[in-house]
Amino acid sequence: MSSNVGLTTPRGSGTSGYVQRNLSHLKPRDNPQPYPKDFDTFKHRQRQPDKDILEHDRKREIEVKVFELRDKLEDEGVEEDEIDDQCDALRKKLESQQSANGRPKAKNLKSHQVHELAKAKIVESEKLRKALGIREDYEEGGHWKQQEERRVEREKQVASGETREEERSGQKYRDRD
């Protein structure tokens, strides 16, 4: 035992009395700033889905169904040429159905399908924007900026108007003399 650290005696504690430092303790940083000073970084940015991943998932879904059909037909003992023909027909049918249907509904998506969810969210936001009549170039908080610009412009006009009135009143007094 050294430096009055740890137990005075390890008797009855169920330990050996050996003292170690806590390596999982996080030391505070020198200059913690929990929030950035630039408020433009707080703007919401819609997550854009990766088109390659969406296309891959679409093709994979088709191939899974084709493979299930191929497996079923092989178990039944159908000839290889007939299996290929039926698989090709099913593949074409599924591709035409998916192109006709468009996108799957967001309710049917799982939480791990982040790109599909992002695409569905963009479509939903676009529908809401159109329903509410919001312009595409709308910027959040833009109204307040425009109001501030108008107020500053009015103040400039008032200030320039007062100086003109002072000039006019000075001319009137000069005319009297």
KAHUBEL-V658699 format. One record per pair of residues at least 4 apart in sequence whose C-alpha atoms are under 8 Angstrom apart, sorted by the first residue. I is the first residue (numbers start at 1). J is the second residue. If there is no record, write none. Layout:
BEGIN
((I:J) (I:J))
END
This chain:
BEGIN
((1:5) (1:6) (1:8) (4:8) (5:19) (6:17) (6:18) (6:19) (7:17) (9:17) (10:14) (10:15) (10:16) (10:17) (28:32) (36:41) (38:42) (39:43) (46:118) (46:122) (47:118) (48:115) (48:118) (48:119) (49:54) (49:114) (49:115) (49:116) (49:118) (49:119) (50:54) (50:115) (51:55) (52:56) (53:57) (53:115) (54:58) (54:115) (54:116) (55:59) (56:60) (57:61) (58:62) (59:63) (60:64) (61:65) (62:66) (62:91) (62:94) (62:95) (63:67) (63:91) (64:68) (65:69) (66:70) (66:87) (66:90) (66:91) (67:71) (67:87) (68:72) (69:73) (69:87) (70:74) (70:83) (70:84) (70:87) (71:75) (72:76) (73:77) (73:78) (73:83) (74:78) (74:79) (74:83) (78:82) (78:83) (79:83) (80:84) (81:85) (82:86) (83:87) (84:88) (85:89) (86:90) (87:91) (88:92) (89:93) (90:94) (91:95) (92:96) (93:97) (94:98) (95:99) (96:100) (97:101) (98:102) (98:103) (104:108) (104:109) (105:109) (105:120) (106:116) (106:117) (106:120) (109:113) (109:116) (109:117) (111:117) (113:117) (114:118) (115:119) (116:120) (117:121) (118:122) (119:123) (120:124) (121:125) (122:126) (123:127) (124:128) (125:129) (126:130) (127:131) (128:132) (129:133) (129:134) (129:135) (130:134) (130:135) (134:138) (138:142) (141:145) (142:146) (143:147) (144:148) (145:149) (146:150) (147:151) (148:152) (149:153) (150:154) (151:155) (152:156) (153:157) (154:158) (155:159) (156:160) (157:161) (158:162) (159:163) (160:164) (161:165) (162:166) (163:167) (164:168) (165:169) (166:170) (167:171) (168:172) (169:173) (170:174) (171:175) (172:176) (173:177))
END
